[in-house]
Amino acid sequence: MAKITKDTIIMDVLKIAPQSANLFFEIGMHCLGCPSASGESIEQACMVHGADCDELVEKINALIEE
């Protein structure tokens, strides 16, 4: 089972858990198909969007474990 960290690239998260897209949408990250998502880590994206990185990573990992 993959473990997501704040250093995980957003596109990699979406490949592992496509259902996590809604979690990104909830915090205002609507650009999941843009070039930034291909090379940006969760931490970098959270800084840009003013979101709590640790909270998002927790939610993604909980979703993967379901």
PDB file of N, CA, C, O and CB in Angstrom:
ATOM      1  N   MET A   1       0.849  -1.181   0.000  1.00  0.00           N
ATOM      2  CA  MET A   1       0.000   0.000   0.000  1.00  0.00           C
ATOM      3  C   MET A   1       0.896   1.246   0.000  1.00  0.00           C
ATOM      4  O   MET A   1       1.839   1.347   0.785  1.00  0.00           O
ATOM      5  CB  MET A   1      -0.967  -0.003   1.234  1.00  0.00           C
ATOM      6  N   ALA A   2       0.595   2.158  -0.863  1.00  0.00           N
ATOM      7  CA  ALA A   2       1.377   3.394  -0.975  1.00  0.00           C
ATOM      8  C   ALA A   2       1.088   4.308   0.206  1.00  0.00           C
ATOM      9  O   ALA A   2      -0.047   4.403   0.675  1.00  0.00           O
ATOM     10  CB  ALA A   2       1.068   4.122  -2.301  1.00  0.00           C
ATOM     11  N   LYS A   3       2.117   4.967   0.669  1.00  0.00           N
ATOM     12  CA  LYS A   3       1.968   5.949   1.746  1.00  0.00           C
ATOM     13  C   LYS A   3       2.263   7.317   1.151  1.00  0.00           C
ATOM     14  O   LYS A   3       3.356   7.559   0.640  1.00  0.00           O
ATOM     15  CB  LYS A   3       2.923   5.634   2.966  1.00  0.00           C
ATOM     16  N   ILE A   4       1.293   8.200   1.221  1.00  0.00           N
ATOM     17  CA  ILE A   4       1.429   9.541   0.678  1.00  0.00           C
ATOM     18  C   ILE A   4       2.087  10.435   1.731  1.00  0.00           C
ATOM     19  O   ILE A   4       1.753  10.369   2.914  1.00  0.00           O
ATOM     20  CB  ILE A   4       0.045  10.112   0.244  1.00  0.00           C
ATOM     21  N   THR A   5       3.022  11.266   1.285  1.00  0.00           N
ATOM     22  CA  THR A   5       3.662  12.243   2.163  1.00  0.00           C
ATOM     23  C   THR A   5       3.483  13.625   1.550  1.00  0.00           C
ATOM     24  O   THR A   5       2.984  13.758   0.433  1.00  0.00           O
ATOM     25  CB  THR A   5       5.178  11.913   2.377  1.00  0.00           C
ATOM     26  N   LYS A   6       3.891  14.641   2.281  1.00  0.00           N
ATOM     27  CA  LYS A   6       3.779  16.005   1.761  1.00  0.00           C
ATOM     28  C   LYS A   6       4.681  16.236   0.559  1.00  0.00           C
ATOM     29  O   LYS A   6       4.496  17.205  -0.177  1.00  0.00           O
ATOM     30  CB  LYS A   6       4.114  17.007   2.847  1.00  0.00           C
ATOM     31  N   ASP A   7       5.663  15.348   0.350  1.00  0.00           N
ATOM     32  CA  ASP A   7       6.577  15.462  -0.783  1.00  0.00           C
ATOM     33  C   ASP A   7       6.081  14.733  -2.031  1.00  0.00           C
ATOM     34  O   ASP A   7       6.698  14.818  -3.093  1.00  0.00           O
ATOM     35  CB  ASP A   7       7.928  14.928  -0.397  1.00  0.00           C
ATOM     36  N   THR A   8       4.967  14.020  -1.898  1.00  0.00           N
ATOM     37  CA  THR A   8       4.427  13.275  -3.035  1.00  0.00           C
ATOM     38  C   THR A   8       3.893  14.249  -4.082  1.00  0.00           C
ATOM     39  O   THR A   8       3.223  15.228  -3.753  1.00  0.00           O
ATOM     40  CB  THR A   8       3.310  12.301  -2.576  1.00  0.00           C
ATOM     41  N   ILE A   9       4.198  13.968  -5.336  1.00  0.00           N
ATOM     42  CA  ILE A   9       3.730  14.795  -6.450  1.00  0.00           C
ATOM     43  C   ILE A   9       2.223  14.571  -6.636  1.00  0.00           C
ATOM     44  O   ILE A   9       1.744  13.439  -6.573  1.00  0.00           O
ATOM     45  CB  ILE A   9       4.514  14.458  -7.769  1.00  0.00           C
ATOM     46  N   ILE A  10       1.497  15.646  -6.861  1.00  0.00           N
ATOM     47  CA  ILE A  10       0.037  15.569  -6.966  1.00  0.00           C
ATOM     48  C   ILE A  10      -0.393  14.552  -8.012  1.00  0.00           C
ATOM     49  O   ILE A  10      -1.300  13.759  -7.756  1.00  0.00           O
ATOM     50  CB  ILE A  10      -0.543  16.939  -7.307  1.00  0.00           C
ATOM     51  N   MET A  11       0.233  14.554  -9.181  1.00  0.00           N
ATOM     52  CA  MET A  11      -0.161  13.619 -10.237  1.00  0.00           C
ATOM     53  C   MET A  11       0.037  12.173  -9.786  1.00  0.00           C
ATOM     54  O   MET A  11      -0.742  11.295 -10.158  1.00  0.00           O
ATOM     55  CB  MET A  11       0.645  13.887 -11.519  1.00  0.00           C
ATOM     56  N   ASP A  12       1.080  11.922  -8.981  1.00  0.00           N
ATOM     57  CA  ASP A  12       1.298  10.570  -8.453  1.00  0.00           C
ATOM     58  C   ASP A  12       0.179  10.183  -7.491  1.00  0.00           C
ATOM     59  O   ASP A  12      -0.267   9.036  -7.483  1.00  0.00           O
ATOM     60  CB  ASP A  12       2.664  10.477  -7.743  1.00  0.00           C
ATOM     61  N   VAL A  13      -0.269  11.131  -6.689  1.00  0.00           N
ATOM     62  CA  VAL A  13      -1.383  10.870  -5.776  1.00  0.00           C
ATOM     63  C   VAL A  13      -2.613  10.473  -6.581  1.00  0.00           C
ATOM     64  O   VAL A  13      -3.297   9.509  -6.239  1.00  0.00           O
ATOM     65  CB  VAL A  13      -1.685  12.114  -4.892  1.00  0.00           C
ATOM     66  N   LEU A  14      -2.893  11.212  -7.647  1.00  0.00           N
ATOM     67  CA  LEU A  14      -4.079  10.944  -8.455  1.00  0.00           C
ATOM     68  C   LEU A  14      -4.001   9.601  -9.173  1.00  0.00           C
ATOM     69  O   LEU A  14      -5.028   8.970  -9.423  1.00  0.00           O
ATOM     70  CB  LEU A  14      -4.275  12.051  -9.465  1.00  0.00           C
ATOM     71  N   LYS A  15      -2.777   9.157  -9.511  1.00  0.00           N
ATOM     72  CA  LYS A  15      -2.616   7.836 -10.123  1.00  0.00           C
ATOM     73  C   LYS A  15      -2.887   6.734  -9.099  1.00  0.00           C
ATOM     74  O   LYS A  15      -3.505   5.719  -9.420  1.00  0.00           O
ATOM     75  CB  LYS A  15      -1.196   7.680 -10.713  1.00  0.00           C
ATOM     76  N   ILE A  16      -2.425   6.937  -7.876  1.00  0.00           N
ATOM     77  CA  ILE A  16      -2.604   5.959  -6.805  1.00  0.00           C
ATOM     78  C   ILE A  16      -4.053   5.938  -6.326  1.00  0.00           C
ATOM     79  O   ILE A  16      -4.632   4.876  -6.096  1.00  0.00           O
ATOM     80  CB  ILE A  16      -1.663   6.269  -5.632  1.00  0.00           C
ATOM     81  N   ALA A  17      -4.625   7.131  -6.181  1.00  0.00           N
ATOM     82  CA  ALA A  17      -5.972   7.253  -5.617  1.00  0.00           C
ATOM     83  C   ALA A  17      -6.762   8.332  -6.355  1.00  0.00           C
ATOM     84  O   ALA A  17      -6.875   9.460  -5.875  1.00  0.00           O
ATOM     85  CB  ALA A  17      -5.902   7.579  -4.105  1.00  0.00           C
ATOM     86  N   PRO A  18      -7.306   7.987  -7.518  1.00  0.00           N
ATOM     87  CA  PRO A  18      -8.060   8.980  -8.296  1.00  0.00           C
ATOM     88  C   PRO A  18      -9.211   9.603  -7.508  1.00  0.00           C
ATOM     89  O   PRO A  18      -9.599  10.745  -7.758  1.00  0.00           O
ATOM     90  CB  PRO A  18      -8.604   8.339  -9.556  1.00  0.00           C
ATOM     91  N   GLN A  19      -9.745   8.852  -6.566  1.00  0.00           N
ATOM     92  CA  GLN A  19     -10.853   9.354  -5.750  1.00  0.00           C
ATOM     93  C   GLN A  19     -10.429  10.498  -4.829  1.00  0.00           C
ATOM     94  O   GLN A  19     -11.282  11.156  -4.234  1.00  0.00           O
ATOM     95  CB  GLN A  19     -11.437   8.225  -4.923  1.00  0.00           C
ATOM     96  N   SER A  20      -9.139  10.738  -4.708  1.00  0.00           N
ATOM     97  CA  SER A  20      -8.658  11.833  -3.864  1.00  0.00           C
ATOM     98  C   SER A  20      -8.859  13.205  -4.519  1.00  0.00           C
ATOM     99  O   SER A  20      -8.685  14.231  -3.862  1.00  0.00           O
ATOM    100  CB  SER A  20      -7.183  11.628  -3.543  1.00  0.00           C
ATOM    101  N   ALA A  21      -9.217  13.231  -5.786  1.00  0.00           N
ATOM    102  CA  ALA A  21      -9.423  14.508  -6.482  1.00  0.00           C
ATOM    103  C   ALA A  21     -10.395  15.404  -5.716  1.00  0.00           C
ATOM    104  O   ALA A  21     -10.194  16.616  -5.638  1.00  0.00           O
ATOM    105  CB  ALA A  21      -9.947  14.263  -7.908  1.00  0.00           C
ATOM    106  N   ASN A  22     -11.430  14.819  -5.161  1.00  0.00           N
ATOM    107  CA  ASN A  22     -12.406  15.622  -4.413  1.00  0.00           C
ATOM    108  C   ASN A  22     -11.784  16.323  -3.219  1.00  0.00           C
ATOM    109  O   ASN A  22     -12.201  17.427  -2.867  1.00  0.00           O
ATOM    110  CB  ASN A  22     -13.550  14.748  -3.944  1.00  0.00           C
ATOM    111  N   LEU A  23     -10.796  15.704  -2.592  1.00  0.00           N
ATOM    112  CA  LEU A  23     -10.130  16.342  -1.454  1.00  0.00           C
ATOM    113  C   LEU A  23      -9.361  17.580  -1.908  1.00  0.00           C
ATOM    114  O   LEU A  23      -9.313  18.584  -1.198  1.00  0.00           O
ATOM    115  CB  LEU A  23      -9.178  15.349  -0.757  1.00  0.00           C
ATOM    116  N   PHE A  24      -8.764  17.501  -3.085  1.00  0.00           N
ATOM    117  CA  PHE A  24      -8.057  18.662  -3.629  1.00  0.00           C
ATOM    118  C   PHE A  24      -9.062  19.757  -3.999  1.00  0.00           C
ATOM    119  O   PHE A  24      -8.833  20.938  -3.738  1.00  0.00           O
ATOM    120  CB  PHE A  24      -7.210  18.260  -4.869  1.00  0.00           C
ATOM    121  N   PHE A  25     -10.173  19.347  -4.608  1.00  0.00           N
ATOM    122  CA  PHE A  25     -11.203  20.325  -4.983  1.00  0.00           C
ATOM    123  C   PHE A  25     -11.741  21.057  -3.751  1.00  0.00           C
ATOM    124  O   PHE A  25     -11.990  22.261  -3.805  1.00  0.00           O
ATOM    125  CB  PHE A  25     -12.358  19.629  -5.730  1.00  0.00           C
ATOM    126  N   GLU A  26     -11.921  20.333  -2.642  1.00  0.00           N
ATOM    127  CA  GLU A  26     -12.467  20.915  -1.411  1.00  0.00           C
ATOM    128  C   GLU A  26     -11.619  22.068  -0.872  1.00  0.00           C
ATOM    129  O   GLU A  26     -12.142  22.975  -0.225  1.00  0.00           O
ATOM    130  CB  GLU A  26     -12.591  19.842  -0.349  1.00  0.00           C
ATOM    131  N   ILE A  27     -10.325  22.033  -1.136  1.00  0.00           N
ATOM    132  CA  ILE A  27      -9.472  23.113  -0.619  1.00  0.00           C
ATOM    133  C   ILE A  27      -9.096  24.113  -1.705  1.00  0.00           C
ATOM    134  O   ILE A  27      -8.187  24.925  -1.533  1.00  0.00           O
ATOM    135  CB  ILE A  27      -8.207  22.533   0.001  1.00  0.00           C
ATOM    136  N   GLY A  28      -9.808  24.041  -2.822  1.00  0.00           N
ATOM    137  CA  GLY A  28      -9.630  25.044  -3.864  1.00  0.00           C
ATOM    138  C   GLY A  28      -8.618  24.722  -4.938  1.00  0.00           C
ATOM    139  O   GLY A  28      -8.285  25.578  -5.757  1.00  0.00           O
ATOM    140  N   MET A  29      -8.124  23.495  -4.945  1.00  0.00           N
ATOM    141  CA  MET A  29      -7.178  23.093  -5.989  1.00  0.00           C
ATOM    142  C   MET A  29      -7.969  22.518  -7.161  1.00  0.00           C
ATOM    143  O   MET A  29      -8.211  21.313  -7.229  1.00  0.00           O
ATOM    144  CB  MET A  29      -6.137  22.048  -5.446  1.00  0.00           C
ATOM    145  N   HIS A  30      -8.363  23.385  -8.070  1.00  0.00           N
ATOM    146  CA  HIS A  30      -9.173  22.959  -9.205  1.00  0.00           C
ATOM    147  C   HIS A  30      -8.328  22.756 -10.460  1.00  0.00           C
ATOM    148  O   HIS A  30      -8.868  22.507 -11.538  1.00  0.00           O
ATOM    149  CB  HIS A  30     -10.268  23.979  -9.477  1.00  0.00           C
ATOM    150  N   CYS A  31      -7.029  22.860 -10.330  1.00  0.00           N
ATOM    151  CA  CYS A  31      -6.136  22.798 -11.493  1.00  0.00           C
ATOM    152  C   CYS A  31      -5.401  21.460 -11.562  1.00  0.00           C
ATOM    153  O   CYS A  31      -4.218  21.421 -11.902  1.00  0.00           O
ATOM    154  CB  CYS A  31      -5.122  23.948 -11.447  1.00  0.00           C
ATOM    155  N   LEU A  32      -6.079  20.386 -11.250  1.00  0.00           N
ATOM    156  CA  LEU A  32      -5.404  19.089 -11.186  1.00  0.00           C
ATOM    157  C   LEU A  32      -4.883  18.614 -12.529  1.00  0.00           C
ATOM    158  O   LEU A  32      -3.984  17.774 -12.572  1.00  0.00           O
ATOM    159  CB  LEU A  32      -6.335  18.062 -10.631  1.00  0.00           C
ATOM    160  N   GLY A  33      -5.419  19.123 -13.617  1.00  0.00           N
ATOM    161  CA  GLY A  33      -4.946  18.728 -14.932  1.00  0.00           C
ATOM    162  C   GLY A  33      -3.890  19.658 -15.498  1.00  0.00           C
ATOM    163  O   GLY A  33      -3.377  19.422 -16.592  1.00  0.00           O
ATOM    164  N   CYS A  34      -3.559  20.714 -14.763  1.00  0.00           N
ATOM    165  CA  CYS A  34      -2.600  21.693 -15.284  1.00  0.00           C
ATOM    166  C   CYS A  34      -1.169  21.169 -15.139  1.00  0.00           C
ATOM    167  O   CYS A  34      -0.922  20.236 -14.375  1.00  0.00           O
ATOM    168  CB  CYS A  34      -2.753  23.049 -14.550  1.00  0.00           C
ATOM    169  N   PRO A  35      -0.237  21.763 -15.866  1.00  0.00           N
ATOM    170  CA  PRO A  35       1.155  21.299 -15.802  1.00  0.00           C
ATOM    171  C   PRO A  35       1.752  21.317 -14.392  1.00  0.00           C
ATOM    172  O   PRO A  35       2.621  20.502 -14.082  1.00  0.00           O
ATOM    173  CB  PRO A  35       2.006  22.146 -16.706  1.00  0.00           C
ATOM    174  N   SER A  36       1.300  22.228 -13.544  1.00  0.00           N
ATOM    175  CA  SER A  36       1.851  22.289 -12.184  1.00  0.00           C
ATOM    176  C   SER A  36       1.607  20.992 -11.423  1.00  0.00           C
ATOM    177  O   SER A  36       2.461  20.551 -10.653  1.00  0.00           O
ATOM    178  CB  SER A  36       1.240  23.462 -11.415  1.00  0.00           C
ATOM    179  N   ALA A  37       0.448  20.382 -11.634  1.00  0.00           N
ATOM    180  CA  ALA A  37       0.117  19.153 -10.922  1.00  0.00           C
ATOM    181  C   ALA A  37       1.058  18.015 -11.292  1.00  0.00           C
ATOM    182  O   ALA A  37       1.223  17.065 -10.526  1.00  0.00           O
ATOM    183  CB  ALA A  37      -1.317  18.751 -11.212  1.00  0.00           C
ATOM    184  N   SER A  38       1.670  18.109 -12.453  1.00  0.00           N
ATOM    185  CA  SER A  38       2.582  17.055 -12.883  1.00  0.00           C
ATOM    186  C   SER A  38       3.909  17.095 -12.154  1.00  0.00           C
ATOM    187  O   SER A  38       4.600  16.079 -12.081  1.00  0.00           O
ATOM    188  CB  SER A  38       2.821  17.154 -14.358  1.00  0.00           C
ATOM    189  N   GLY A  39       4.285  18.251 -11.610  1.00  0.00           N
ATOM    190  CA  GLY A  39       5.578  18.351 -10.958  1.00  0.00           C
ATOM    191  C   GLY A  39       5.560  18.979  -9.589  1.00  0.00           C
ATOM    192  O   GLY A  39       6.610  19.160  -8.972  1.00  0.00           O
ATOM    193  N   GLU A  40       4.380  19.315  -9.102  1.00  0.00           N
ATOM    194  CA  GLU A  40       4.270  20.018  -7.821  1.00  0.00           C
ATOM    195  C   GLU A  40       3.925  19.031  -6.711  1.00  0.00           C
ATOM    196  O   GLU A  40       3.074  18.159  -6.885  1.00  0.00           O
ATOM    197  CB  GLU A  40       3.202  21.137  -7.899  1.00  0.00           C
ATOM    198  N   SER A  41       4.592  19.176  -5.573  1.00  0.00           N
ATOM    199  CA  SER A  41       4.295  18.314  -4.424  1.00  0.00           C
ATOM    200  C   SER A  41       3.049  18.817  -3.712  1.00  0.00           C
ATOM    201  O   SER A  41       2.608  19.945  -3.930  1.00  0.00           O
ATOM    202  CB  SER A  41       5.493  18.263  -3.444  1.00  0.00           C
ATOM    203  N   ILE A  42       2.497  17.982  -2.876  1.00  0.00           N
ATOM    204  CA  ILE A  42       1.340  18.382  -2.080  1.00  0.00           C
ATOM    205  C   ILE A  42       1.709  19.600  -1.232  1.00  0.00           C
ATOM    206  O   ILE A  42       0.924  20.542  -1.121  1.00  0.00           O
ATOM    207  CB  ILE A  42       0.849  17.207  -1.179  1.00  0.00           C
ATOM    208  N   GLU A  43       2.884  19.581  -0.645  1.00  0.00           N
ATOM    209  CA  GLU A  43       3.313  20.695   0.203  1.00  0.00           C
ATOM    210  C   GLU A  43       3.383  22.007  -0.586  1.00  0.00           C
ATOM    211  O   GLU A  43       2.924  23.045  -0.109  1.00  0.00           O
ATOM    212  CB  GLU A  43       4.681  20.387   0.829  1.00  0.00           C
ATOM    213  N   GLN A  44       3.949  21.961  -1.774  1.00  0.00           N
ATOM    214  CA  GLN A  44       4.056  23.167  -2.595  1.00  0.00           C
ATOM    215  C   GLN A  44       2.670  23.698  -2.966  1.00  0.00           C
ATOM    216  O   GLN A  44       2.419  24.901  -2.896  1.00  0.00           O
ATOM    217  CB  GLN A  44       4.872  22.879  -3.867  1.00  0.00           C
ATOM    218  N   ALA A  45       1.787  22.803  -3.354  1.00  0.00           N
ATOM    219  CA  ALA A  45       0.437  23.210  -3.743  1.00  0.00           C
ATOM    220  C   ALA A  45      -0.321  23.789  -2.553  1.00  0.00           C
ATOM    221  O   ALA A  45      -1.058  24.765  -2.700  1.00  0.00           O
ATOM    222  CB  ALA A  45      -0.335  22.019  -4.331  1.00  0.00           C
ATOM    223  N   CYS A  46      -0.147  23.203  -1.395  1.00  0.00           N
ATOM    224  CA  CYS A  46      -0.840  23.705  -0.198  1.00  0.00           C
ATOM    225  C   CYS A  46      -0.345  25.098   0.164  1.00  0.00           C
ATOM    226  O   CYS A  46      -1.130  25.943   0.595  1.00  0.00           O
ATOM    227  CB  CYS A  46      -0.635  22.746   0.992  1.00  0.00           C
ATOM    228  N   MET A  47       0.944  25.342  -0.006  1.00  0.00           N
ATOM    229  CA  MET A  47       1.469  26.680   0.280  1.00  0.00           C
ATOM    230  C   MET A  47       0.818  27.717  -0.641  1.00  0.00           C
ATOM    231  O   MET A  47       0.434  28.799  -0.195  1.00  0.00           O
ATOM    232  CB  MET A  47       3.010  26.707   0.114  1.00  0.00           C
ATOM    233  N   VAL A  48       0.698  27.379  -1.916  1.00  0.00           N
ATOM    234  CA  VAL A  48       0.114  28.294  -2.891  1.00  0.00           C
ATOM    235  C   VAL A  48      -1.361  28.545  -2.597  1.00  0.00           C
ATOM    236  O   VAL A  48      -1.860  29.657  -2.770  1.00  0.00           O
ATOM    237  CB  VAL A  48       0.279  27.740  -4.305  1.00  0.00           C
ATOM    238  N   HIS A  49      -2.054  27.488  -2.147  1.00  0.00           N
ATOM    239  CA  HIS A  49      -3.502  27.589  -1.938  1.00  0.00           C
ATOM    240  C   HIS A  49      -3.887  27.883  -0.492  1.00  0.00           C
ATOM    241  O   HIS A  49      -5.074  27.944  -0.169  1.00  0.00           O
ATOM    242  CB  HIS A  49      -4.165  26.315  -2.376  1.00  0.00           C
ATOM    243  N   GLY A  50      -2.900  28.065   0.380  1.00  0.00           N
ATOM    244  CA  GLY A  50      -3.186  28.401   1.771  1.00  0.00           C
ATOM    245  C   GLY A  50      -3.901  27.296   2.530  1.00  0.00           C
ATOM    246  O   GLY A  50      -4.756  27.562   3.375  1.00  0.00           O
ATOM    247  N   ALA A  51      -3.545  26.055   2.223  1.00  0.00           N
ATOM    248  CA  ALA A  51      -4.187  24.906   2.865  1.00  0.00           C
ATOM    249  C   ALA A  51      -3.227  24.227   3.834  1.00  0.00           C
ATOM    250  O   ALA A  51      -2.010  24.379   3.730  1.00  0.00           O
ATOM    251  CB  ALA A  51      -4.677  23.898   1.810  1.00  0.00           C
ATOM    252  N   ASP A  52      -3.788  23.481   4.771  1.00  0.00           N
ATOM    253  CA  ASP A  52      -3.008  22.742   5.752  1.00  0.00           C
ATOM    254  C   ASP A  52      -2.519  21.437   5.114  1.00  0.00           C
ATOM    255  O   ASP A  52      -3.307  20.523   4.871  1.00  0.00           O
ATOM    256  CB  ASP A  52      -3.849  22.458   7.037  1.00  0.00           C
ATOM    257  N   CYS A  53      -1.249  21.363   4.854  1.00  0.00           N
ATOM    258  CA  CYS A  53      -0.648  20.225   4.160  1.00  0.00           C
ATOM    259  C   CYS A  53      -0.801  18.928   4.960  1.00  0.00           C
ATOM    260  O   CYS A  53      -1.181  17.898   4.405  1.00  0.00           O
ATOM    261  CB  CYS A  53       0.832  20.497   3.890  1.00  0.00           C
ATOM    262  N   ASP A  54      -0.512  18.978   6.240  1.00  0.00           N
ATOM    263  CA  ASP A  54      -0.580  17.775   7.064  1.00  0.00           C
ATOM    264  C   ASP A  54      -1.999  17.213   7.108  1.00  0.00           C
ATOM    265  O   ASP A  54      -2.194  15.999   7.064  1.00  0.00           O
ATOM    266  CB  ASP A  54      -0.091  18.074   8.479  1.00  0.00           C
ATOM    267  N   GLU A  55      -2.980  18.099   7.195  1.00  0.00           N
ATOM    268  CA  GLU A  55      -4.378  17.670   7.225  1.00  0.00           C
ATOM    269  C   GLU A  55      -4.766  16.997   5.909  1.00  0.00           C
ATOM    270  O   GLU A  55      -5.437  15.965   5.916  1.00  0.00           O
ATOM    271  CB  GLU A  55      -5.302  18.870   7.503  1.00  0.00           C
ATOM    272  N   LEU A  56      -4.352  17.570   4.789  1.00  0.00           N
ATOM    273  CA  LEU A  56      -4.666  16.987   3.489  1.00  0.00           C
ATOM    274  C   LEU A  56      -4.012  15.619   3.334  1.00  0.00           C
ATOM    275  O   LEU A  56      -4.652  14.680   2.862  1.00  0.00           O
ATOM    276  CB  LEU A  56      -4.215  17.920   2.362  1.00  0.00           C
ATOM    277  N   VAL A  57      -2.756  15.496   3.722  1.00  0.00           N
ATOM    278  CA  VAL A  57      -2.048  14.212   3.623  1.00  0.00           C
ATOM    279  C   VAL A  57      -2.748  13.158   4.476  1.00  0.00           C
ATOM    280  O   VAL A  57      -2.893  12.013   4.046  1.00  0.00           O
ATOM    281  CB  VAL A  57      -0.567  14.364   4.065  1.00  0.00           C
ATOM    282  N   GLU A  58      -3.182  13.529   5.672  1.00  0.00           N
ATOM    283  CA  GLU A  58      -3.927  12.601   6.543  1.00  0.00           C
ATOM    284  C   GLU A  58      -5.188  12.119   5.864  1.00  0.00           C
ATOM    285  O   GLU A  58      -5.483  10.923   5.872  1.00  0.00           O
ATOM    286  CB  GLU A  58      -4.282  13.269   7.878  1.00  0.00           C
ATOM    287  N   LYS A  59      -5.938  13.037   5.275  1.00  0.00           N
ATOM    288  CA  LYS A  59      -7.194  12.679   4.613  1.00  0.00           C
ATOM    289  C   LYS A  59      -6.955  11.774   3.417  1.00  0.00           C
ATOM    290  O   LYS A  59      -7.708  10.825   3.196  1.00  0.00           O
ATOM    291  CB  LYS A  59      -7.938  13.932   4.171  1.00  0.00           C
ATOM    292  N   ILE A  60      -5.921  12.057   2.647  1.00  0.00           N
ATOM    293  CA  ILE A  60      -5.619  11.221   1.480  1.00  0.00           C
ATOM    294  C   ILE A  60      -5.241   9.808   1.923  1.00  0.00           C
ATOM    295  O   ILE A  60      -5.729   8.830   1.356  1.00  0.00           O
ATOM    296  CB  ILE A  60      -4.475  11.845   0.642  1.00  0.00           C
ATOM    297  N   ASN A  61      -4.377   9.695   2.932  1.00  0.00           N
ATOM    298  CA  ASN A  61      -3.973   8.371   3.417  1.00  0.00           C
ATOM    299  C   ASN A  61      -5.144   7.603   4.006  1.00  0.00           C
ATOM    300  O   ASN A  61      -5.233   6.387   3.838  1.00  0.00           O
ATOM    301  CB  ASN A  61      -2.872   8.504   4.457  1.00  0.00           C
ATOM    302  N   ALA A  62      -6.044   8.298   4.695  1.00  0.00           N
ATOM    303  CA  ALA A  62      -7.237   7.636   5.240  1.00  0.00           C
ATOM    304  C   ALA A  62      -8.117   7.123   4.108  1.00  0.00           C
ATOM    305  O   ALA A  62      -8.684   6.034   4.203  1.00  0.00           O
ATOM    306  CB  ALA A  62      -8.038   8.605   6.144  1.00  0.00           C
ATOM    307  N   LEU A  63      -8.230   7.897   3.048  1.00  0.00           N
ATOM    308  CA  LEU A  63      -9.030   7.491   1.893  1.00  0.00           C
ATOM    309  C   LEU A  63      -8.418   6.262   1.221  1.00  0.00           C
ATOM    310  O   LEU A  63      -9.147   5.361   0.806  1.00  0.00           O
ATOM    311  CB  LEU A  63      -9.147   8.649   0.884  1.00  0.00           C
ATOM    312  N   ILE A  64      -7.126   6.217   1.113  1.00  0.00           N
ATOM    313  CA  ILE A  64      -6.448   5.082   0.496  1.00  0.00           C
ATOM    314  C   ILE A  64      -6.639   3.813   1.333  1.00  0.00           C
ATOM    315  O   ILE A  64      -6.772   2.719   0.786  1.00  0.00           O
ATOM    316  CB  ILE A  64      -4.950   5.385   0.320  1.00  0.00           C
ATOM    317  N   GLU A  65      -6.652   3.963   2.646  1.00  0.00           N
ATOM    318  CA  GLU A  65      -6.778   2.811   3.541  1.00  0.00           C
ATOM    319  C   GLU A  65      -8.184   2.219   3.558  1.00  0.00           C
ATOM    320  O   GLU A  65      -8.376   1.082   3.987  1.00  0.00           O
ATOM    321  CB  GLU A  65      -6.386   3.208   4.940  1.00  0.00           C
ATOM    322  N   GLU A  66      -9.176   2.998   3.088  1.00  0.00           N
ATOM    323  CA  GLU A  66     -10.568   2.501   3.105  1.00  0.00           C
ATOM    324  C   GLU A  66     -10.751   1.337   2.177  1.00  0.00           C
ATOM    325  O   GLU A  66     -11.854   0.801   2.070  1.00  0.00           O
ATOM    326  CB  GLU A  66     -11.540   3.604   2.725  1.00  0.00           C
TER     327      GLU A  66
END
